[in-house]
């Protein structure tokens, strides 16, 4: 029987989602807890693979077990007691046997946070920008992303993906209180893609490149042409959507 889990985590103490040979990951931590609770080895498949230090306000993952879980509330309490304070398993949902947390997802949304004034409470979850940015120009550039499909220029080099094509449906900077937030939605994302896009948009905001330059960078399909990759601590996987309804027990 297959279940979806909905969870959130602070990425600071982890070396990303995916299991690493010598470092602690979110996936490994959860698999150990699930295997202990269910008394059988459990393999967990996530909807995405966040990098070191990147957070998730929402992550969906699936696992298989032979027998149905009798008491979902008790099970969630048990898992949360074992995974520590940096992971919160928020819900569980039985799904059909061929449902897939990664391949069935039709969209993913990320948010990148930055603040321009020193704030001791934001240092772990937001990037402190020390210079003025023109967010109007940054949004003009961000809208150009919707006109392209191949995002090789914003992909980590030497990855094993078969295509660098993604369909971006939303990309915009908005002010929320004393922070600016970049929200981007697409059917899929490449490794390091959001942080590379943000780094290049910051170059637009600083006046170092124009909106037209931004478009030319995309068209070159060359990672070396784009801006630097921004720090991971300000990036959140925010939402994941599926083509079928999911009713989670909390």
VMD Tcl script that draws the C-alpha trace (Angstrom):
set ca {
  {0.00 0.00 0.00}
  {1.29 3.46 -0.89}
  {1.11 6.63 1.20}
  {1.95 10.27 0.54}
  {3.51 12.29 3.35}
  {3.32 16.08 3.58}
  {6.17 17.60 5.54}
  {8.21 20.73 6.14}
  {11.80 21.12 7.21}
  {14.53 23.58 8.05}
  {17.38 22.76 5.71}
  {20.14 24.34 7.80}
  {21.43 21.17 9.52}
  {21.01 18.92 6.49}
  {23.06 18.28 3.37}
  {19.98 18.48 1.20}
  {17.06 16.12 0.73}
  {18.81 13.21 -0.95}
  {20.76 10.55 0.96}
  {24.50 11.30 1.05}
  {27.33 8.81 1.72}
  {28.84 10.67 4.68}
  {26.43 13.48 5.56}
  {23.00 13.73 7.17}
  {20.08 14.32 4.81}
  {16.34 14.82 5.26}
  {15.54 11.65 3.32}
  {17.84 9.51 5.47}
  {16.45 10.93 8.71}
  {12.88 10.22 7.66}
  {13.62 6.75 6.31}
  {15.21 5.73 9.62}
  {12.17 6.96 11.56}
  {9.70 5.28 9.20}
  {11.63 2.01 9.25}
  {11.67 2.03 13.05}
  {7.97 2.85 13.38}
  {6.85 0.31 10.78}
  {9.44 -2.32 11.72}
  {10.48 -2.87 8.14}
  {12.95 -1.13 5.79}
  {11.25 1.86 4.15}
  {12.39 3.69 1.01}
  {11.09 7.25 0.63}
  {10.72 9.10 -2.69}
  {10.46 12.88 -2.58}
  {8.82 15.24 -5.04}
  {12.12 17.05 -5.45}
  {15.72 17.21 -4.28}
  {16.49 20.38 -2.36}
  {20.17 21.26 -2.02}
  {22.22 21.74 1.13}
  {20.70 24.38 3.39}
  {17.54 24.83 1.31}
  {14.26 24.70 3.26}
  {10.85 23.27 2.45}
  {7.59 24.79 3.62}
  {5.96 21.92 1.75}
  {7.52 18.67 0.56}
  {5.58 15.63 -0.61}
  {7.09 12.14 -0.47}
  {5.74 8.61 -0.90}
  {6.53 5.21 0.59}
  {5.14 1.69 0.38}
  {4.15 -0.64 3.20}
  {2.50 -4.06 3.11}
  {-0.18 -3.42 5.73}
  {-2.40 -0.33 6.09}
  {-1.52 2.08 8.88}
  {-4.27 1.59 11.46}
  {-4.01 4.88 13.37}
  {-2.70 7.76 11.23}
  {-2.74 10.30 14.09}
  {-0.68 8.04 16.34}
  {1.68 7.25 13.49}
  {2.35 10.94 12.79}
  {3.01 11.63 16.47}
  {5.43 8.72 16.58}
  {7.35 9.85 13.49}
  {7.55 13.46 14.64}
  {8.95 12.34 17.99}
  {11.83 10.62 16.18}
  {12.85 13.08 13.45}
  {13.80 16.03 15.69}
  {12.78 19.67 15.67}
  {14.00 20.50 12.17}
  {11.47 18.25 10.41}
  {7.69 18.33 10.81}
  {5.59 15.59 9.23}
  {2.27 17.36 8.81}
  {0.02 14.81 7.15}
  {-0.38 11.37 5.62}
  {-2.65 10.27 2.77}
  {-3.29 6.84 1.24}
  {-3.00 6.92 -2.55}
  {-3.36 4.47 -5.41}
  {-0.43 2.11 -5.90}
  {1.01 3.84 -8.97}
  {0.80 7.39 -7.58}
  {4.24 8.99 -7.63}
  {5.30 11.98 -5.53}
  {7.86 13.13 -8.08}
  {6.60 12.16 -11.52}
  {2.92 12.98 -10.90}
  {3.57 16.54 -9.72}
  {2.31 19.05 -12.28}
  {3.88 22.14 -10.72}
  {6.30 23.23 -8.05}
  {6.65 26.67 -6.50}
  {9.76 28.10 -4.88}
  {10.21 31.32 -2.94}
  {13.45 33.22 -2.43}
  {13.60 35.78 0.37}
  {15.80 38.84 0.73}
  {15.90 41.78 3.13}
  {17.72 45.09 2.77}
  {17.97 46.16 6.41}
  {19.97 44.28 9.02}
  {17.67 41.97 10.98}
  {18.93 39.42 13.54}
  {15.81 37.27 13.11}
  {16.07 36.77 9.34}
  {19.68 35.68 8.94}
  {18.91 31.95 8.66}
  {16.00 32.26 6.21}
  {16.61 35.37 4.12}
  {19.50 36.88 2.16}
  {20.73 40.26 3.44}
  {21.15 42.50 0.38}
  {23.59 45.37 1.01}
  {22.79 47.47 -2.05}
  {19.78 49.09 -3.68}
  {17.85 47.06 -6.24}
  {15.45 48.15 -8.95}
  {12.65 45.63 -8.48}
  {10.63 47.08 -11.35}
  {13.40 46.15 -13.79}
  {13.86 42.80 -12.07}
  {10.18 42.03 -12.62}
  {10.41 43.03 -16.29}
  {13.26 40.57 -16.65}
  {11.45 37.89 -14.64}
  {8.49 38.06 -17.01}
  {10.78 37.13 -19.89}
  {11.29 33.72 -18.29}
  {7.76 32.76 -19.32}
  {8.76 33.14 -22.98}
  {11.50 30.49 -22.87}
  {11.71 26.73 -22.39}
  {15.44 25.84 -22.41}
  {17.13 27.01 -19.20}
  {20.59 25.54 -19.67}
  {22.06 28.91 -18.64}
  {20.62 28.47 -15.15}
  {21.42 24.78 -14.68}
  {24.20 23.27 -12.61}
  {26.87 21.89 -14.90}
  {27.41 18.17 -15.54}
  {24.07 16.91 -14.27}
  {22.47 13.69 -15.50}
  {19.12 15.13 -16.64}
  {17.94 14.30 -20.17}
  {16.58 17.78 -20.92}
  {16.96 21.33 -19.60}
  {13.47 22.28 -20.76}
  {11.05 23.66 -18.16}
  {7.77 25.56 -18.46}
  {7.68 28.51 -16.10}
  {4.18 29.85 -15.48}
  {4.85 32.49 -12.81}
  {7.89 34.56 -11.82}
  {7.60 37.77 -9.81}
  {9.14 39.82 -7.00}
  {6.77 41.20 -4.35}
  {7.31 43.03 -1.10}
  {6.08 41.30 2.04}
  {6.58 43.42 5.13}
  {10.29 44.18 5.43}
  {11.28 41.54 2.89}
  {11.21 41.07 -0.85}
  {10.11 37.64 -2.09}
  {10.70 36.09 -5.50}
  {8.03 33.50 -6.31}
  {8.52 31.17 -9.25}
  {6.33 28.29 -10.45}
  {7.17 25.71 -13.12}
  {6.40 22.15 -14.09}
  {9.95 21.18 -13.11}
  {13.22 22.78 -12.04}
  {16.85 22.06 -12.82}
  {19.50 21.74 -10.13}
  {20.52 25.18 -8.85}
  {18.07 26.81 -11.30}
  {16.19 29.13 -8.94}
  {19.31 30.40 -7.20}
  {20.99 31.06 -10.56}
  {17.92 32.92 -11.84}
  {17.79 35.04 -8.68}
  {21.51 35.82 -8.94}
  {21.06 36.99 -12.52}
  {17.97 39.04 -11.67}
  {19.99 40.75 -8.93}
  {22.46 41.79 -11.64}
  {19.51 43.39 -13.46}
  {18.40 45.09 -10.25}
  {21.86 46.53 -9.69}
  {21.94 47.93 -13.20}
  {24.84 45.74 -14.27}
  {22.85 44.13 -17.08}
  {19.68 45.13 -18.93}
  {16.50 43.16 -19.48}
  {17.71 42.56 -23.03}
  {21.00 41.23 -21.65}
  {19.01 38.89 -19.41}
  {17.24 37.48 -22.47}
  {20.53 37.04 -24.31}
  {21.92 35.11 -21.34}
  {19.03 32.65 -21.56}
  {19.48 32.32 -25.31}
  {23.21 31.56 -25.02}
  {22.45 28.35 -23.09}
  {25.71 28.83 -21.20}
  {25.86 28.72 -17.40}
  {29.01 30.84 -17.41}
  {27.02 33.74 -18.90}
  {24.54 33.93 -16.01}
  {24.94 35.45 -12.57}
  {26.25 33.78 -9.45}
  {24.27 31.17 -7.56}
  {22.64 32.77 -4.53}
  {22.96 31.32 -1.00}
  {20.66 28.37 -0.34}
  {19.51 29.43 3.13}
  {17.00 31.94 1.67}
  {15.31 29.46 -0.67}
  {12.12 27.56 0.18}
  {10.25 24.86 -1.68}
  {6.83 26.37 -1.09}
  {4.17 24.30 -2.86}
  {3.65 21.18 -5.00}
  {0.51 20.48 -7.02}
  {-0.94 17.20 -8.32}
  {-3.62 16.43 -10.91}
  {-5.71 14.55 -8.33}
  {-7.05 15.56 -4.90}
  {-5.11 14.61 -1.77}
  {-6.83 14.44 1.60}
  {-4.18 14.39 4.31}
  {-4.82 13.25 7.86}
  {-3.06 15.68 10.18}
}
mol new
graphics top color blue
foreach p $ca { graphics top sphere $p radius 0.5 }
foreach p [lrange $ca 0 end-1] q [lrange $ca 1 end] { graphics top cylinder $p $q radius 0.2 }
display resetview
